[in-house]
Amino acid sequence: MVKLTVKELSNIANVTIKTLYHYHKIGLLAPKEISEAGYRYYGAEELKRLQEILFYKELDIPLSEIKTLLNEDAKRTSTLEKKIEKYQRLIQTANTSLEYMRKGENMDHKVMFKGFESAEEWKQSLAEQNGYLKERYDFELDTHTINVDEMNKMAIEAKHFLDRMAYFLRNGVTYHDPSVQEHVMNHLKFLNQNGHPTSREDYVKQTRFFMQDDFHRGMLEEQQTGLSYYLVVVAEHL
């Protein structure tokens, strides 16, 4: 039977004795046994629990949340899935950064986007566009029920799509090139598979709107001169 002192557990797990005392104090990791003399002893279950705690800490999960996760399997799975998605976004951003470095190009703040952490950050990000739409078209985006993970997912796809289209335009790839057509069709497939039904006709209307509207045309042209027109031409020849 495993019976470890605080010092022995500290050495095995590579954490300080002070940390173990703190975990006990906040109810995160209680000793299996406390002797009459006040010595704390830990068993195999406590060692396993400590390993889980340290694993979640590596994922930057707060101690208060870890305590809940250890007792709720359903929430634990959901939290881990969100963390996995977050780190996948980070990996995607890192890979993009390395690609730019190999080409000797600089990444701007848009390319470096990897998603927001909260609904409030998204509200702030959409504030300018929302204000414009409300004033110009009497239309307001719904920022009261923002799904952060979903918004990040869609934003990363949109950025990936536009970055590639801008690349095609800069390098003189014409609208009828198979690689351009495939890229657009993959984008439409993504939208349709992720709760945003978009037909070819819908996409043509959307690109025409972006080209005709000052605000959206400005955002596209800021990324690459001629991009708004290029998107329309490609869409019309799908």
N, C-alpha and C positions, 0 to 999 in steps of 0.2 A: 504494500500500500504506500502510495506517495505521500510524504509528509515533509513539506519544505518550510524552512524559517523565512522570515522576511528577507534576510540577507541572501539566502540561497535563491529565492525567487527573483530577487533583484539582479543577481548575477546571471541567471539563466535567461531572463527576458531583456537584459540590458536596459533596465530602467532604475531610477533612483529609489531608495527606501522612502524618501519623502513623497515620491509620486504614489507609491503603494499606500502609504498612510492617507494621502489625499483621496485616492479612489475609495478607500474604506469609509472615510468621513462623509463623502457625498453619496454613499450607497451604491457605488458602481461595482466594487469588488470587495466583498466581505471575506475575511478568513474563514476557513472551514472550522477552525477551532482556536479558542483563546484560553491559554492555561490560567491556573489560579494566580500565577505570578505575573500574568499580563502578556505573556509571549504569544505571538500570532503564528499560526501554522496554516499552510495552504496545501490542498490536495490536487489530484489530477483535474477535477472539474474546474477548480479555480484557475489552474494554469491554462486550461483551454479557453476559459472566459477572458483571461488576460490577453491571450493571443488574438482573440477576436477584437478586443478593445483597441489594441495596437494597430490592427489591420484597418479598422475604421478611422483611427486617427490619421493614418497615412493618406486617407481619402479626404482629409480636412473636414471631417464631420465633428461638430462640437460634442463635448462630453455629455451634455444634457440630452442630446439627441441619441447618442450611442446607448445610453441607459434604456431609452424607450425601444430602440431597435433590437436590443438583446432579448427583450421580452415580447416582441411582436413580430412574428415571422413574415406576415403579409406586408407590413410597412418596411421591413428590412429588404425584401425583394424589390419593392418599388424604389426605395432610396438608392439601392445599388444600381438599378437600371438607369436612373437619372445620372448617377455619377459616371457610369460607363459612357453614356451619351455625351456628357460634358468632356470627358477625356478624349473621346473620339473627335470632338470638335477641336480640341487643343492639338491633337495629332495632325488633323487635316490642316490647321493653320501653320503648324511647324513645317509640314511637308511643302506647303505653298511657299513659305519663307525660304526654305532651302532651294526650291526651284528658281526663285528670283535671284538668290545669291549666285547660283551657278551661271545664270544669264548675265550677271553683273548689273542687275536692275535693282532699284529701291522699291520697297513696299510702302504704299501710302496707308493712311489710317483706315481706308475702306477695305483694302485687301487684308489688313490685319484683323478685321472683325471676326470674333469667335463666339458672339452671342452675349446676351445680357443675363444677369443673375436674378433680376426681379421684375415684377410687373411695373413697378414705379420707373425703373430705368427705361423700359419700353415706352411708357407714357411720355417721358421726357423726349425720347428719340423721335416719337411720332407727332410731337406738339406742333412743330412748324408746318408739316404737311397737313395735319388735321385742321389747323387754323386757316390754311389756304383753301382747303376743300369746303370748309364751312362758309367762308366769305364769298368764294367764287361760285360754288354750286349748291349752296345750302345743304351740304351733305356732311355728316360727321362720322368719323370712324368710331367703332365701339371699343373704347379703352377701359371699360369697366369689368370685362370678363376676360382678361388676357391670360392665355395659357403660355407661359414663358417658354417651355420646352418646344411647343408647337411653333411659336413665333421664331425662335432661334433656328429651328429646322428649316422653315420656309425661307428665312433670310439668308441662310448659308447657301441654300439651293439657288436663290435668286442671284446672289453675288457670284457664285460659281458659273452660272449661266451667262451673266452679263460680261464677266471677265473674259470668258472664252469667245463670246461674240465680238468683243472689242479687239481681241487678239486676231481673229479672222479678218476684221476690217483693216487693222493696221498692216497686215501682211498681204493685203490684196486678194484674199480668198473670196471668190464670187458667190452670189446667192445660190447658184445651182450646183455648187461643189457638194459631193455626197457627205463630206465630214460636217459641213454646216447644216445640211438638212437633217442628218442623224442627231446632231446636238440639239436642235430645236425639238425634234420629235421625242427625244429622251426627256427633255424638260416638260413637255406637255404630258408625257406618260407619268412623270413624277407628280405633277399637279393633280391629275385624275386619280392617282392611287393614294393621294393624301388629303382627300376631302375637298378638293377644289376643281370640280368638273369644268373642263375647258376644251371646247371643240376647236378645230382649225379656224372656223369662222369667228368664234369668240376671241381667239388670239389675234387675228387680223384686226378686229375692232379695237382691241386693247392697244396694239402697237400704234395704230392710227391716232388714238386718243393721246398717247404719250408724245407723239410727234407734234400734235396740234396744241397741246396744253403747255403753257409757258413754264410752269413749275417743273413738271416731269421731264419735258424736253431739256430744260436746263440741267437737271441732274444727270441725264444720259450724256449730254454734250460735254459736261465737265469731266466725265470719265474718258470719253473719246469723241473727238469731233466727227460728226456724221453718223454717230451710232444710232440716233433716233430714226433717221431715214433708212439706214441699213436694216434695222429690225423690221421695218414695214415691208421693204422690198423682199426680204427673205420670207416673211410670213405670207405674202401674197403669192409666192411661188412654191409653197409646200406641196 
